[in-house]
């Protein structure tokens, strides 16, 4: 596939391409997330919005034409220096390649992330894969981290969902990312 303005040119190898998502990726993202437990599934419509409204702060990964990775993120309106990572999905056939960290790095290298100094995400206590990936990403770049409960199980989820811990990485300079 030739690189165009939606492809992250520095993050393309022979069989794996990282690019901005497009509207037609919505159903594929929905299917990918369904196959990546324990991620919370959203509606296809939500995934369409992630692939369109938030394309500049999201990334799709393709392997041999299949969607095998996706990060959805956005810049919170009152925190324009923060990339909030909503979800990270990596299909089992693409695991073990450092894909999640590669997608995150690709996001930070985009012009749209020029002012980003922090990464934030929420993670449930038992999601060891997410904790490991984000902590490793921060450690490799010597970025400080902090953590606290953002959404309490009892208060925000009526006991129907685990606590969501906020992990904050940064501050960092764009050159450090």
Backbone as CSV, one residue per row, in Angstrom:
resi,resn,N_x,N_y,N_z,CA_x,CA_y,CA_z,C_x,C_y,C_z
1,UNK,0.855,-1.173,0.000,0.000,0.000,0.000,0.900,1.235,0.000
2,UNK,0.691,2.155,-0.920,1.504,3.359,-0.938,1.169,4.263,0.234
3,UNK,2.196,4.952,0.725,1.981,5.888,1.828,1.305,7.136,1.304
4,UNK,0.336,7.628,2.049,-0.306,8.894,1.716,-0.324,9.753,2.958
5,UNK,-1.082,10.829,2.935,-1.041,11.742,4.071,-1.699,11.193,5.319
6,UNK,-2.373,10.036,5.239,-2.958,9.444,6.440,-2.070,8.344,7.005
7,UNK,-0.995,7.989,6.308,-0.095,6.944,6.776,1.036,7.563,7.582
8,UNK,1.321,6.977,8.721,2.448,7.418,9.527,3.701,6.826,8.902
9,UNK,4.340,7.579,8.029,5.415,7.084,7.178,6.572,6.460,7.953
10,UNK,6.904,7.003,9.111,8.008,6.462,9.894,7.642,5.127,10.536
11,UNK,6.375,4.761,10.519,5.916,3.555,11.205,5.273,2.589,10.220
12,UNK,5.994,2.318,9.139,5.505,1.370,8.157,6.650,0.427,7.843
13,UNK,6.402,-0.873,7.940,7.399,-1.824,7.499,6.758,-2.710,6.442
14,UNK,7.411,-3.793,6.068,6.955,-4.593,4.938,5.524,-5.107,5.067
15,UNK,5.123,-5.469,6.274,3.801,-6.060,6.414,2.885,-5.343,7.401
16,UNK,3.371,-4.320,8.078,2.577,-3.611,9.079,2.540,-2.134,8.738
17,UNK,1.344,-1.578,8.695,1.174,-0.161,8.380,0.382,0.501,9.493
18,UNK,0.885,1.644,9.976,0.170,2.461,10.954,-0.328,3.692,10.230
19,UNK,-1.603,4.022,10.442,-2.210,5.149,9.726,-3.350,5.728,10.541
20,UNK,-3.809,6.895,10.084,-5.009,7.470,10.680,-6.217,6.626,10.257
21,UNK,-7.141,6.411,11.180,-8.340,5.661,10.803,-9.235,6.485,9.884
22,UNK,-10.094,5.781,9.164,-11.058,6.392,8.253,-12.446,5.879,8.601
23,UNK,-13.469,6.546,8.105,-14.847,6.203,8.476,-15.176,4.733,8.231
24,UNK,-14.702,4.174,7.134,-15.032,2.785,6.829,-14.364,1.793,7.779
25,UNK,-13.458,2.271,8.626,-12.830,1.406,9.618,-13.731,1.152,10.827
26,UNK,-14.791,1.926,10.998,-15.635,1.799,12.189,-16.077,0.380,12.498
27,UNK,-16.695,-0.319,11.544,-17.109,-1.699,11.843,-15.936,-2.635,12.124
28,UNK,-14.804,-2.408,11.455,-13.620,-3.238,11.688,-13.061,-2.990,13.089
29,UNK,-13.083,-1.741,13.531,-12.642,-1.416,14.892,-13.561,-2.102,15.895
30,UNK,-14.860,-2.050,15.639,-15.830,-2.680,16.534,-15.520,-4.177,16.678
31,UNK,-15.255,-4.840,15.564,-14.940,-6.268,15.593,-13.630,-6.535,16.321
32,UNK,-12.616,-5.716,16.057,-11.321,-5.878,16.721,-11.471,-5.766,18.229
33,UNK,-12.175,-4.753,18.688,-12.345,-4.552,20.132,-13.114,-5.722,20.749
34,UNK,-14.103,-6.250,20.028,-14.844,-7.416,20.521,-13.926,-8.617,20.706
35,UNK,-12.869,-8.700,19.900,-11.934,-9.823,19.967,-10.787,-9.583,20.951
36,UNK,-10.758,-8.419,21.569,-9.671,-8.067,22.489,-10.202,-7.884,23.900
37,UNK,-10.605,-8.970,24.514,-11.076,-8.910,25.887,-9.912,-8.515,26.792
38,UNK,-10.090,-7.750,27.816,-11.326,-7.360,28.473,-11.825,-5.968,28.080
39,UNK,-11.477,-5.491,26.880,-11.895,-4.143,26.499,-13.407,-4.014,26.487
40,UNK,-13.892,-2.851,26.920,-15.320,-2.554,26.868,-15.702,-2.281,25.425
41,UNK,-16.759,-2.936,24.981,-17.261,-2.692,23.635,-18.157,-1.464,23.638
42,UNK,-18.015,-0.669,22.605,-18.886,0.476,22.375,-19.742,0.159,21.165
43,UNK,-20.634,1.051,20.817,-21.448,0.841,19.619,-20.614,1.069,18.372
44,UNK,-21.057,0.531,17.246,-20.381,0.784,15.976,-20.379,2.282,15.704
45,UNK,-21.462,2.954,16.075,-21.535,4.403,15.865,-20.427,5.122,16.643
46,UNK,-20.197,4.707,17.875,-19.105,5.292,18.660,-17.773,5.062,17.949
47,UNK,-17.564,3.852,17.451,-16.324,3.562,16.734,-16.215,4.379,15.454
48,UNK,-17.325,4.660,14.791,-17.309,5.541,13.617,-16.853,6.946,14.010
49,UNK,-17.338,7.434,15.127,-16.913,8.754,15.604,-15.426,8.750,15.956
50,UNK,-14.957,7.676,16.575,-13.529,7.584,16.883,-12.699,7.644,15.603
51,UNK,-13.184,7.013,14.548,-12.447,6.930,13.279,-12.568,8.199,12.438
52,UNK,-13.494,9.078,12.789,-13.676,10.311,12.005,-13.342,11.533,12.854
53,UNK,-14.132,11.812,13.868,-13.921,13.000,14.697,-12.572,12.980,15.402
54,UNK,-12.098,11.783,15.760,-10.865,11.661,16.524,-9.749,10.989,15.725
55,UNK,-9.823,11.035,14.403,-8.820,10.384,13.551,-7.421,10.937,13.778
56,UNK,-7.303,12.233,14.036,-5.981,12.834,14.230,-5.291,12.352,15.495
57,UNK,-6.059,11.838,16.443,-5.493,11.379,17.706,-5.757,9.889,17.930
58,UNK,-6.012,9.190,16.842,-6.200,7.742,16.885,-5.317,7.126,15.816
59,UNK,-5.074,5.839,15.932,-4.225,5.159,14.953,-4.768,3.759,14.692
60,UNK,-4.725,3.381,13.423,-5.115,2.045,12.988,-3.872,1.328,12.494
61,UNK,-3.758,0.044,12.808,-2.634,-0.776,12.358,-3.164,-1.909,11.493
62,UNK,-2.581,-2.046,10.317,-2.972,-3.122,9.405,-1.799,-4.059,9.177
63,UNK,-2.113,-5.336,9.133,-1.151,-6.378,8.837,-1.742,-7.218,7.716
64,UNK,-1.096,-7.203,6.577,-1.593,-7.940,5.408,-3.051,-7.603,5.098
65,UNK,-3.417,-6.333,5.239,-4.765,-5.877,4.924,-5.782,-6.041,6.034
66,UNK,-5.413,-6.708,7.122,-6.333,-6.896,8.250,-6.060,-5.839,9.314
67,UNK,-7.120,-5.327,9.919,-6.979,-4.394,11.032,-6.594,-5.206,12.265
68,UNK,-5.378,-4.984,12.766,-4.873,-5.770,13.896,-4.566,-4.910,15.114
69,UNK,-4.687,-3.598,14.981,-4.424,-2.730,16.113,-5.161,-1.422,15.976
70,UNK,-5.520,-0.851,17.120,-6.221,0.429,17.115,-6.012,1.102,18.466
71,UNK,-5.677,2.374,18.415,-5.691,3.215,19.610,-6.656,4.347,19.337
72,UNK,-7.601,4.523,20.241,-8.477,5.691,20.174,-8.035,6.659,21.256
73,UNK,-7.926,7.905,20.868,-7.519,8.931,21.807,-8.108,10.267,21.421
74,UNK,-7.948,11.224,22.307,-8.433,12.579,22.031,-7.727,13.560,22.946
75,UNK,-7.829,14.830,22.601,-7.306,15.907,23.436,-8.480,16.474,24.220
76,UNK,-8.524,16.284,25.533,-9.641,16.824,26.310,-9.738,18.341,26.118
77,UNK,-10.955,18.873,25.966,-11.115,20.304,25.678,-10.400,21.233,26.649
78,UNK,-10.318,20.869,27.911,-9.665,21.742,28.894,-8.230,21.331,29.190
79,UNK,-7.703,20.370,28.415,-6.330,19.889,28.610,-5.686,19.667,27.237
80,UNK,-5.488,20.714,26.506,-4.962,20.580,25.146,-3.519,20.084,25.092
81,UNK,-2.853,19.976,26.243,-1.498,19.445,26.284,-1.482,17.967,26.683
82,UNK,-2.664,17.326,26.661,-2.794,15.949,27.115,-3.464,15.093,26.051
83,UNK,-2.823,13.976,25.732,-3.443,12.968,24.889,-4.082,11.961,25.822
84,UNK,-5.406,11.891,25.797,-6.109,10.883,26.587,-6.305,9.660,25.703
85,UNK,-5.733,8.542,26.123,-5.859,7.298,25.370,-7.061,6.551,25.916
86,UNK,-8.071,6.421,25.062,-9.335,5.802,25.460,-9.192,4.281,25.472
87,UNK,-8.758,3.702,24.359,-8.607,2.254,24.275,-7.393,1.907,23.425
88,UNK,-6.782,0.782,23.769,-5.701,0.204,22.981,-6.098,-1.237,22.700
89,UNK,-6.182,-1.577,21.427,-6.551,-2.938,21.029,-5.474,-3.487,20.102
90,UNK,-4.993,-4.682,20.419,-4.054,-5.383,19.555,-4.562,-6.813,19.406
91,UNK,-4.827,-7.213,18.164,-5.313,-8.559,17.882,-4.227,-9.580,18.228
92,UNK,-4.648,-10.758,18.644,-3.675,-11.776,19.082,-2.647,-12.111,18.003
93,UNK,-3.004,-12.020,16.727,-2.030,-12.377,15.688,-0.953,-11.307,15.486
94,UNK,-1.108,-10.146,16.141,-0.099,-9.086,16.036,0.616,-8.859,17.359
95,UNK,0.341,-9.678,18.347,0.973,-9.491,19.656,2.423,-9.953,19.624
96,UNK,3.208,-9.396,20.536,4.605,-9.756,20.627,5.506,-8.953,19.700
97,UNK,4.952,-7.946,19.040,5.717,-7.106,18.113,5.914,-5.692,18.650
98,UNK,5.461,-5.442,19.885,5.552,-4.095,20.431,4.603,-3.134,19.739
99,UNK,3.532,-3.662,19.167,2.626,-2.850,18.357,1.964,-1.731,19.150
100,UNK,1.513,-2.005,20.348,0.826,-0.964,21.125,1.754,0.230,21.353
101,UNK,2.993,-0.032,21.751,3.939,1.066,21.978,4.292,1.763,20.668
102,UNK,4.376,1.025,19.585,4.662,1.638,18.283,3.517,2.563,17.866
103,UNK,2.273,2.131,18.110,1.127,2.981,17.764,1.132,4.245,18.612
104,UNK,1.413,4.098,19.897,1.439,5.252,20.790,2.536,6.231,20.372
105,UNK,3.703,5.715,20.041,4.796,6.576,19.581,4.413,7.295,18.291
106,UNK,3.739,6.594,17.385,3.320,7.210,16.122,2.366,8.371,16.373
107,UNK,1.461,8.207,17.336,0.539,9.293,17.673,1.297,10.523,18.162
108,UNK,2.279,10.313,19.004,3.022,11.437,19.582,3.899,12.148,18.552
109,UNK,4.223,11.482,17.474,5.059,12.093,16.435,4.256,12.907,15.414
110,UNK,2.949,12.838,15.475,2.125,13.596,14.536,2.161,15.086,14.856
111,UNK,1.987,15.886,13.825,1.919,17.334,14.011,0.801,17.715,14.971
112,UNK,-0.285,16.964,14.964,-1.424,17.260,15.842,-1.064,17.103,17.315
113,UNK,0.030,16.419,17.603,0.454,16.203,18.991,1.591,17.134,19.397
114,UNK,1.845,18.161,18.613,2.982,19.055,18.867,2.953,19.663,20.264
115,UNK,1.778,19.914,20.812,1.666,20.550,22.125,1.435,19.560,23.259
116,UNK,1.401,18.274,22.954,1.133,17.265,23.972,2.355,17.098,24.869
117,UNK,2.105,17.197,26.179,3.160,17.013,27.183,2.835,15.881,28.161
118,UNK,1.601,15.377,28.076,1.165,14.308,28.965,0.354,13.287,28.174
119,UNK,0.420,12.053,28.633,-0.484,11.004,28.182,-1.272,10.601,29.410
120,UNK,-2.567,10.462,29.258,-3.414,9.947,30.331,-4.249,8.808,29.780
121,UNK,-4.540,7.864,30.659,-5.432,6.769,30.321,-6.024,6.248,31.617
122,UNK,-7.125,5.523,31.516,-7.660,4.845,32.690,-7.543,3.343,32.466
123,UNK,-7.226,2.641,33.561,-7.005,1.199,33.497,-7.606,0.570,34.750
124,UNK,-8.278,-0.556,34.578,-8.764,-1.293,35.739,-7.579,-2.004,36.397
125,UNK,-7.672,-2.245,37.710,-6.539,-2.829,38.431,-6.045,-4.164,37.869
126,UNK,-6.934,-4.972,37.294,-6.541,-6.304,36.836,-6.075,-6.363,35.382
127,UNK,-6.018,-5.242,34.689,-5.609,-5.253,33.280,-4.082,-5.149,33.199
128,UNK,-3.433,-6.272,33.470,-1.978,-6.309,33.537,-1.315,-5.938,32.216
129,UNK,-1.929,-6.309,31.103,-1.334,-5.992,29.807,-1.254,-4.481,29.603
130,UNK,-2.313,-3.762,29.932,-2.297,-2.301,29.772,-1.307,-1.650,30.730
131,UNK,-1.327,-2.079,31.992,-0.379,-1.520,32.953,1.050,-1.731,32.455
132,UNK,1.338,-2.932,32.004,2.673,-3.251,31.532,3.091,-2.421,30.334
133,UNK,2.198,-2.275,29.369,2.528,-1.527,28.162,2.792,-0.064,28.475
134,UNK,1.882,0.581,29.210,2.053,2.008,29.495,3.259,2.270,30.394
135,UNK,3.465,1.439,31.401,4.628,1.633,32.276,5.932,1.410,31.514
136,UNK,5.953,0.427,30.645,7.140,0.170,29.832,7.409,1.334,28.880
137,UNK,6.341,1.861,28.274,6.473,3.010,27.378,7.103,4.186,28.123
138,UNK,6.608,4.464,29.324,7.134,5.571,30.120,8.570,5.295,30.564
139,UNK,8.833,4.089,31.017,10.171,3.741,31.513,11.219,3.879,30.410
140,UNK,10.908,3.351,29.219,11.864,3.404,28.111,12.205,4.838,27.713
141,UNK,11.291,5.766,27.979,11.504,7.162,27.610,11.849,8.030,28.813
142,UNK,12.023,7.395,29.962,12.353,8.097,31.211,11.328,9.178,31.546
143,UNK,10.073,8.848,31.362,8.988,9.785,31.658,8.396,9.450,33.017
144,UNK,8.149,10.439,33.859,7.533,10.170,35.159,6.073,9.737,34.996
145,UNK,5.591,9.002,35.982,4.194,8.574,35.993,3.583,8.870,37.352
146,UNK,2.272,9.017,37.353,1.516,9.081,38.593,0.189,8.387,38.366
147,UNK,-0.414,7.931,39.457,-1.628,7.135,39.361,-2.555,7.436,40.531
148,UNK,-3.856,7.445,40.231,-4.861,7.565,41.288,-6.196,7.073,40.750
149,UNK,-7.130,6.783,41.642,-8.457,6.335,41.209,-9.203,7.540,40.657
150,UNK,-9.650,7.421,39.434,-10.428,8.490,38.804,-11.922,8.214,38.917
151,UNK,-12.302,6.981,38.619,-13.714,6.599,38.696,-13.844,5.428,39.659
152,UNK,-14.500,5.693,40.776,-14.675,4.715,41.837,-15.807,3.750,41.487
153,UNK,-15.584,2.484,41.752,-16.573,1.451,41.434,-17.941,1.753,42.043
154,UNK,-17.969,2.096,43.315,-19.251,2.328,43.993,-19.882,3.642,43.576
155,UNK,-19.093,4.679,43.524,-19.610,6.017,43.251,-20.007,6.212,41.786
156,UNK,-19.190,5.733,40.872,-19.412,6.013,39.450,-20.041,4.858,38.675
157,UNK,-19.911,3.632,39.190,-20.407,2.477,38.441,-21.445,1.668,39.210
158,UNK,-21.923,2.183,40.326,-22.907,1.488,41.161,-22.474,0.060,41.451
159,UNK,-21.157,-0.137,41.593,-20.620,-1.450,41.917,-20.623,-2.436,40.764
160,UNK,-20.990,-2.001,39.576,-21.109,-2.902,38.422,-19.846,-2.963,37.566
161,UNK,-18.815,-2.255,37.940,-17.582,-2.177,37.154,-16.451,-1.899,38.135
162,UNK,-15.271,-2.340,37.822,-14.112,-2.089,38.680,-13.750,-0.606,38.688
163,UNK,-12.973,-0.212,39.706,-12.406,1.139,39.707,-11.628,1.356,38.418
164,UNK,-11.615,2.581,37.949,-10.771,2.968,36.820,-9.698,3.893,37.377
165,UNK,-8.446,3.444,37.296,-7.309,4.227,37.766,-6.790,5.086,36.626
166,UNK,-6.531,6.333,36.915,-5.926,7.219,35.929,-4.412,7.055,36.022
167,UNK,-3.785,6.784,34.894,-2.333,6.770,34.802,-1.938,7.971,33.968
168,UNK,-1.090,8.812,34.535,-0.615,10.027,33.867,0.879,9.880,33.627
169,UNK,1.291,10.055,32.387,2.685,9.977,31.986,3.123,11.355,31.538
170,UNK,4.233,11.836,32.082,4.737,13.150,31.692,4.975,14.006,32.914
171,UNK,5.416,15.223,32.715,5.520,15.937,31.444,6.743,15.492,30.639
172,UNK,6.640,15.678,29.343,7.746,15.370,28.465,7.734,16.375,27.308
173,UNK,8.851,16.470,26.665,8.949,17.282,25.455,8.627,16.397,24.263
174,UNK,8.086,16.968,23.243,7.754,16.199,22.045,8.982,15.462,21.517
175,UNK,10.158,16.056,21.643,11.387,15.416,21.163,11.728,14.165,21.963
176,UNK,11.246,14.084,23.215,11.513,12.931,24.056,10.613,11.759,23.734
177,UNK,9.483,12.028,23.109,8.497,10.982,22.865,9.000,10.036,21.816
